[in-house]
Amino acid sequence: MIGIAFYQLMPWAWNAMVLVTVVNALLGLMSYSFLSVIIDAVILYYLFTKVVKGAFKVTVGPTF
């Protein structure tokens, strides 16, 4: 369901994806999976770019 909403560029899906990515990064830190943390950091950076936030019409948080 989140994937479909993400595909349809619904703003709440952007928030859900940020939350899921942060939780996954924290779990990666707890299990010493640094590759997972690096991948999650790249995903978070991408989610906070101006183009992606503009597409989802999100105005919260920093923009890179």
Backbone hydrogen bonds in HBPLUS format (Angstrom, degrees):
<---DONOR---> <-ACCEPTOR-->    atom                        ^
c    i                          cat <-CA-CA->   ^        H-A-AA   ^      H-
h    n   atom  resd res      DA  || num        DHA   H-A  angle D-A-AA Bond
n    s   type  num  typ     dist DA aas  dist angle  dist       angle   num
A0005-ALA N   A0001-MET O   3.07 MM   4  6.33 163.5  2.10 148.5 153.0     1
A0006-PHE N   A0002-ILE O   2.73 MM   4  5.91 150.6  1.82 147.7 156.8     2
A0007-TYR N   A0003-GLY O   2.92 MM   4  6.10 150.4  2.01 140.6 148.5     3
A0008-GLN N   A0004-ILE O   2.95 MM   4  6.22 141.1  2.10 141.7 152.7     4
A0010-MET N   A0005-ALA O   3.07 MM   5  5.48 175.3  2.08 153.7 154.8     5
A0009-LEU N   A0006-PHE O   3.17 MM   3  5.02 160.6  2.21 101.0 105.8     6
A0013-ALA N   A0010-MET O   2.98 MM   3  5.46 137.8  2.16 112.7 124.5     7
A0014-TRP N   A0011-PRO O   3.14 MM   3  5.34 130.0  2.40 101.0 113.2     8
A0015-ASN N   A0011-PRO O   3.39 MM   4  6.83 157.2  2.45 148.1 152.9     9
A0016-ALA N   A0012-TRP O   2.97 MM   4  6.23 156.1  2.03 144.1 150.9    10
A0017-MET N   A0013-ALA O   2.88 MM   4  6.04 154.5  1.95 144.8 151.4    11
A0018-VAL N   A0014-TRP O   2.99 MM   4  6.26 154.4  2.06 149.6 156.2    12
A0019-LEU N   A0015-ASN O   3.02 MM   4  6.25 162.3  2.05 149.2 154.0    13
A0020-VAL N   A0016-ALA O   2.89 MM   4  6.11 163.6  1.92 151.8 156.2    14
A0021-THR N   A0017-MET O   2.95 MM   4  6.01 156.8  2.00 143.7 150.2    15
A0022-VAL N   A0018-VAL O   2.96 MM   4  6.14 158.0  2.01 150.2 155.8    16
A0023-VAL N   A0019-LEU O   3.00 MM   4  6.20 166.4  2.02 152.6 156.3    17
A0024-ASN N   A0020-VAL O   2.94 MM   4  6.08 156.7  2.00 143.7 150.7    18
A0025-ALA N   A0021-THR O   2.91 MM   4  6.12 149.3  2.00 143.2 151.6    19
A0026-LEU N   A0022-VAL O   2.93 MM   4  6.22 157.3  1.98 151.2 157.1    20
A0027-LEU N   A0023-VAL O   2.93 MM   4  6.21 157.3  1.98 149.6 155.9    21
A0028-GLY N   A0024-ASN O   2.90 MM   4  6.10 146.9  2.01 140.6 150.1    22
A0029-LEU N   A0025-ALA O   2.90 MM   4  6.21 147.7  2.00 145.7 154.2    23
A0030-MET N   A0026-LEU O   3.00 MM   4  6.27 155.3  2.06 146.8 153.3    24
A0031-SER N   A0027-LEU O   3.06 MM   4  6.25 137.2  2.25 139.0 149.7    25
A0033-SER N   A0028-GLY O   2.80 MM   5  4.84 159.1  1.84 152.0 152.2    26
A0032-TYR N   A0029-LEU O   3.26 MM   3  5.02 163.6  2.29  99.9 104.0    27
A0037-VAL N   A0033-SER O   3.24 MM   4  6.63 151.2  2.33 144.1 152.4    28
A0038-ILE N   A0034-PHE O   2.97 MM   4  6.19 155.7  2.03 146.4 152.3    29
A0039-ILE N   A0035-LEU O   2.99 MM   4  6.22 161.2  2.02 148.9 153.9    30
A0040-ASP N   A0036-SER O   2.92 MM   4  6.11 158.7  1.96 147.2 153.4    31
A0041-ALA N   A0037-VAL O   2.90 MM   4  6.09 149.0  2.00 143.7 152.3    32
A0042-VAL N   A0038-ILE O   3.03 MM   4  6.33 153.4  2.11 147.7 154.1    33
A0043-ILE N   A0039-ILE O   2.99 MM   4  6.28 156.5  2.04 148.2 154.9    34
A0044-LEU N   A0040-ASP O   2.88 MM   4  6.11 160.9  1.91 149.7 154.7    35
A0045-TYR N   A0041-ALA O   2.92 MM   4  6.12 156.8  1.97 145.0 151.7    36
A0046-TYR N   A0042-VAL O   2.97 MM   4  6.20 159.6  2.02 147.9 153.0    37
A0047-LEU N   A0043-ILE O   2.88 MM   4  6.16 155.7  1.94 151.0 157.9    38
A0048-PHE N   A0044-LEU O   3.07 MM   4  6.26 139.7  2.24 144.5 154.1    39
A0048-PHE N   A0045-TYR O   3.22 MM   3  5.27 130.9  2.47  95.7 108.4    40
A0049-THR N   A0046-TYR O   3.20 MM   3  5.33 167.6  2.22 109.0 111.1    41
A0064-PHE N   A0048-PHE O   3.07 MM  16  6.20 158.3  2.12 139.1 145.4    42
A0053-LYS N   A0049-THR O   3.04 MM   4  6.22 173.9  2.04 160.1 162.0    43
A0054-GLY N   A0050-LYS O   2.92 MM   4  5.89 148.3  2.02 139.4 148.5    44
A0055-ALA N   A0051-VAL O   2.98 MM   4  6.18 148.7  2.08 141.0 149.3    45
A0056-PHE N   A0052-VAL O   3.06 MM   4  6.35 152.8  2.14 151.0 157.6    46
A0057-LYS N   A0053-LYS O   2.91 MM   4  5.82 107.6  2.45 130.6 147.9    47
A0058-VAL N   A0053-LYS O   2.91 MM   5  5.10 166.5  1.93 150.1 153.4    48
A0057-LYS N   A0054-GLY O   3.18 MM   3  4.78 147.9  2.29  91.3 100.8    49
